[in-house]
Amino acid sequence: MATFKHISSKNADYGDAEKYLTYQHDEFTMKPTLDADGHLIPREDYRIKTLNCGDEDFAVACMRANLRYGKNRKREDVKSHHYIISFDPRDGTDNELTVDRAQELGEKFCAEHFPGHQALVCTHPDVHNHSGNIHVHIVINSLRMADVPLLPHMDRPADRKAGCKHRCTDAATNYLKAEVMEMCEQAGLYQIDLLHGSKERVTEREYWVPRGKALVMTAGRRSTTSSKALQKEIEQLTVQKNSQYNDYRKKRDRFRELQTARENIRQMSQPEPKRKKEQDYER
């Protein structure tokens, strides 16, 4: 069951994002892990790629864009957005999900849903509790460096303009969650309803304990459900999920049609630029 998480950051040092993705950190305190000599310890396995950065690294490209448009100068400005897509641990064994395949999915998702932003896409094979779930980090500069097409969740002209900033609104979050569900559906991966929640929620306490202890903690809660009742519930949820997906696709396609029509009407309604009258001057 893929999950989707968003974190906004006001840290002006964009290099810290890449440092976190490529070096070991304590996932609870977010502090880097050091060896006996006090040096950073590289992560053993990861995939990482920059998008829309040209030949520069992520930090330099972001700072150059900020200087160009005069944005992200204040301490209270949100400098970057961090999105995390965590896949179900069973996807590795049941659905042949690998780190490389997850990285490809993450890069495609980033290109489609965060166009015009400098971005880092990095995939890790595991998390702090060794649960085995592959997850993708997508870090984008909050500033948009190029004009982009109008996406369904955008409701302001500035949402698609260069020099303006990304807004993580409720509409945008719900849209991105629906797109994660769609991505997992198309890729044949496990998925839950991110828009309406799951009956089997993982508490904050369960999340931070090691995997073995978490299984013990949840065993008593799950053992009371009979196999027949569980199978019936799965069938009901499957029918409900398919119905919601179909409804979502219809509404999404209709919304895109209306957005296109609105853009066409706006362009046709704009007056043609007046031609400058040529004037003859007599000498």
C-alpha positions, 0 to 999 in steps of 0.5 A, spaced: 500 500 500 503 506 497 503 512 501 504 519 500 507 524 504 509 532 504 514 536 507 515 543 506 522 546 508 524 553 509 532 551 509 536 556 505 541 550 504 539 546 498 545 542 499 542 539 505 537 535 501 542 532 497 546 530 503 540 527 507 538 523 501 545 520 500 548 520 507 546 516 513 541 519 518 537 518 524 530 518 521 527 520 528 532 526 530 534 527 522 541 528 524 547 525 520 550 519 522 557 519 523 563 514 523 568 513 529 572 519 526 566 524 525 565 523 518 559 522 514 557 515 512 554 514 505 548 510 504 549 503 502 544 503 496 540 509 492 538 511 486 538 519 484 537 524 479 536 531 478 531 534 473 531 541 470 538 543 473 542 542 466 549 541 467 549 544 475 547 540 481 541 541 484 543 546 490 547 551 485 541 551 480 536 552 485 540 558 488 541 561 481 533 561 479 532 564 486 537 570 484 534 570 477 527 572 479 528 575 486 525 569 490 526 565 496 530 571 500 526 571 506 527 567 512 520 565 513 519 563 505 518 556 503 524 554 499 523 547 497 517 541 498 519 534 499 514 529 497 515 521 499 512 515 495 513 509 500 511 502 496 508 496 500 513 492 502 510 486 499 511 489 492 518 487 492 516 479 492 509 479 489 510 485 484 517 485 482 518 492 484 526 494 484 529 500 486 531 501 479 523 500 477 521 505 483 526 510 481 523 510 474 516 511 476 518 517 481 522 520 475 516 520 471 511 522 476 516 528 478 516 530 470 509 530 469 506 533 476 512 538 477 514 541 471 518 547 471 521 546 477 528 544 479 528 537 482 531 531 486 529 524 485 532 519 489 530 512 491 532 508 497 531 500 498 529 501 505 527 505 511 529 506 519 525 500 521 527 495 516 520 494 513 523 493 506 519 498 503 522 501 497 520 509 497 522 515 493 524 522 495 522 528 490 525 534 492 523 540 488 525 548 488 519 552 491 520 556 485 518 555 478 523 556 473 519 556 466 511 556 464 508 550 464 501 547 462 495 548 466 494 542 471 487 540 474 489 542 481 491 549 479 486 555 480 490 561 479 494 563 473 500 564 477 500 556 478 503 555 471 507 561 470 515 562 471 517 566 477 512 564 481 512 558 487 509 552 488 502 551 492 501 545 496 493 546 497 488 541 499 486 540 492 493 539 489 494 534 495 488 530 493 490 530 486 497 528 487 494 522 492 489 520 486 495 520 481 499 516 486 493 511 486 493 511 478 500 510 478 500 504 482 494 501 479 497 501 472 504 498 475 500 493 478 502 494 485 499 494 491 495 500 493 490 503 498 485 509 498 489 515 499 483 519 499 479 516 504 483 512 508 484 505 510 481 501 516 488 498 518 492 505 520 499 504 522 500 509 529 505 513 530 508 509 535 508 502 531 511 506 525 517 508 529 519 501 533 523 496 529 519 491 524 519 485 529 516 489 535 511 492 530 508 485 528 508 483 535 504 489 537 499 488 531 498 481 531 493 481 537 489 487 533 489 483 527 488 476 530 480 477 531 478 477 524 476 471 521 479 469 514 472 469 511 470 476 514 477 478 511 476 475 504 469 479 504 471 485 506 477 485 501 472 483 496 467 489 498 473 494 498 475 492 491 469 493 488 468 500 492 476 502 489 474 500 482 468 504 482 471 510 485 477 509 480 472 509 474 468 515 477 475 519 478 477 518 471 471 520 468 471 527 473 478 528 471 477 527 463 471 532 464 475 537 468 481 537 463 476 538 457 473 544 461 480 547 462 481 546 455 475 550 453 476 555 458 483 556 456 481 557 448 475 561 450 480 566 454 485 566 448 479 568 443 476 573 447 483 577 448 483 583 443 488 583 438 494 587 439 493 594 436 498 596 430 502 602 431 500 607 426 505 609 421 505 617 421 508 621 415 512 627 417 513 633 412 519 636 412 
